[in-house]
Amino acid sequence: MSAADSAVPHPQVHALYIDHHGWLQGWLRRKLGDAFEAADLAQDTFVRLLAAPCAGAGLPVAEGALREPRAYLATVARRLLVNHLRRRSLEQAYLSALAVLPEAQTPSPEQQLIILQSLQEIDAMLDGMPPKVRAVFILSQVDGLTYAGIAEELKIGLRSVKRYMALAMTECILLAA
C-alpha cells in the first residue's frame, strides 16, 4: 500500500472507483437514457459499498478478492436501479392520480411529499415480504377480503391466511417502530 493509499479511508473502494466509475456511469446511462440520473446512481453504488458493514475490513473489493469487479458493481447498481425505477413508477402513478383530482381536493405540496414518502415506505415494506404474505396482506388491507375470502382466492387454508397475516402485521409494526 502506498502512502497515498494510506490517506484514503477505504483504499479498495477508492481503487475500484478510480478504475471503474466511468464504465459504471456509462453502463447506467445506457440503461436509463439520462446522464444525470446515471451519475447519481453511480455515486449511490459506491456509497453503498462504503456503507457496507465490512467496508474497511473484508469487503469483497479487497485487492485480489474480486475477480470480476464490473460484474460486482453491475449487480449492486442493478439493485439500486430497480429500486430507483420502482420509486419513479410509484411517483408517476401518484402524480397521475393527483392530476384527476379537483383543485380543491389536491393536497398541499408538503402533504404530497409526505404521502409520496409514505407510499415509498409501504412499497419497500411490501417488497420485503415473501410473495404469499404480501398477497394475503394486499387482499386483506387493499381489497378488503375476509380471511375466508382470501383463503378461497389463494386456494390456501384459513390457518395459513392467519399465519401470513400475522407475519405481515409484524412487519408493519417493526417498520413503524
N, C-alpha and C positions, 0 to 999 in steps of 0.2 A: 504494500500500500504506500503510495507516495505521500509527501507532506500535504499536497493539495487535497488528496482524498481524506486525510485525517481531519481537515477543516469542515468537511461536508458531513452532516449528521447521519445520513444513510447512503454511504458511498455506492452500494449495489444498485439502489433505486436511481441514484444520480447517474450512474453509468448507463443504466437501462434507458433513462430519459434522454441522455445525450445521443445514444446510439439509435433509438427507435421512435422518438417523439414525432419527428417529421413524417415517418412512414405511417404511424398510427393516425395522425391527424388527416393525412391523405386518404387513408382507408375509411375513416369515419366521414370525410367529406363526400366520398363516392356513395356511401350508404345513405347519407342524409340529404345531399344536394345543397348543403348550406355550410359555408366555411366558418361562420361564427359559432354555430351550434357544434360543429366538429371540433373547433378549438376548445370550447367549453368541456365537451365530453372527453377529449384527450387529456385535458388537465385533471378532470374528475377521476380518470383512470389512474393517474399517478398519485393523486391524493388518496385514493382508495388503497393503493399499495402502501403508502406511508402510514395510513391509519390502521393497517392490519396489526393485530396484537403482536406479531413477531417481526415487525418491520426492521428492527435493528439486529435481531439475532435469529438466524434460521429462516428468514424469508426465502421462499424458493427462487429468488432472483440473485442469491449469492453467487459469486463468480464460479462458474463451472457447474453449478447445481441446476441451471436452467438450460436445457438442450435446445429448446425451441422458444426463444423469447417472444417472437412475434405471435406465435400461436397462443402463448400465455397471455400476452397483452390483449390480443383479439378476444379471448374468452372473457376477460374482465370487462373490456369495453363493450362487448356484445350484451352482457347482462345490464350494464348501465344504459345502453341504447334501448333495450327492450323496456326498461323502466321509464326512460325518457319518452318513448313513443306512446306508452300506455298513459302516462300523465298528460301528454299533449292531446291524445284522443279523448280522454275524460274531460279535459278543459274545453275542447271544441264542442263536445256533446252538451256540456253545461251552458256554454255561450249560446248555442243554438236554442236551447230551452229558454234561456233568458230573452232571446230575440222575439219570441212569440208572446211574451207577457205584456199586458197593457202597462204603459209607463207608470201608472200609479202603483202597480204591484211590484215593480222592479226594485230589488234590494239596492241599498247604497253600495258604492264601491268597496267600503270597508266590510260590509256584510257579505258581498260577493266573494271577497278574498277569504273570509272565514269559512264560508260554505265550500268553496273550492278546496281549501286545505283539509277540511273535514272529509270531503269526498275522496281525496287522495289518501288520507289515513285509512278510511274504510276499504278502499281498493287494495291498499297494501296488506291490510289485515286479512281480507278475503283471499288474496293471492297466496298468503302463507298457510292457509288451511288445506288439508287434504281434500280432494275433489268431492267425496261423499259428504263430508262435514260442511263444505261450502254450499253444496246443493241443498242440503237439509236446511241450513240457515237461511238461504235466499228464499226457498219455498215457504218457510215459516214467516220470516220478517218482511219480505217484499211482496210475495204473492198472497200472504195471509192464509195459507192452507193449515188445516189442523194436522196434528201428528198422524192421525189415521189417514188423512188425505195424502200426506207426504209419503207414508208407508206404501200406499196404493200406487202413487205416481212413480216412485222409485223402485217399486217391487222389492221392498225390504221389510223386515219385521218392525213392529212398533217399538220393540225394545231397542233395536238399532237406531231408530229415529231419536229416541230419548237419549241414548248414549252420544250420538253425533251432536245433538243439540246442546248437551251438557258441555261437550268439548268446545263447541263454538262459543257458548256463553263464557266459558273460562277464558278463552282467547280474548273476548271483548273486555272482560274485567281486567285482564293483565294489560291490555292496551290502554285502558282508562287510568290505570294506576300510575 
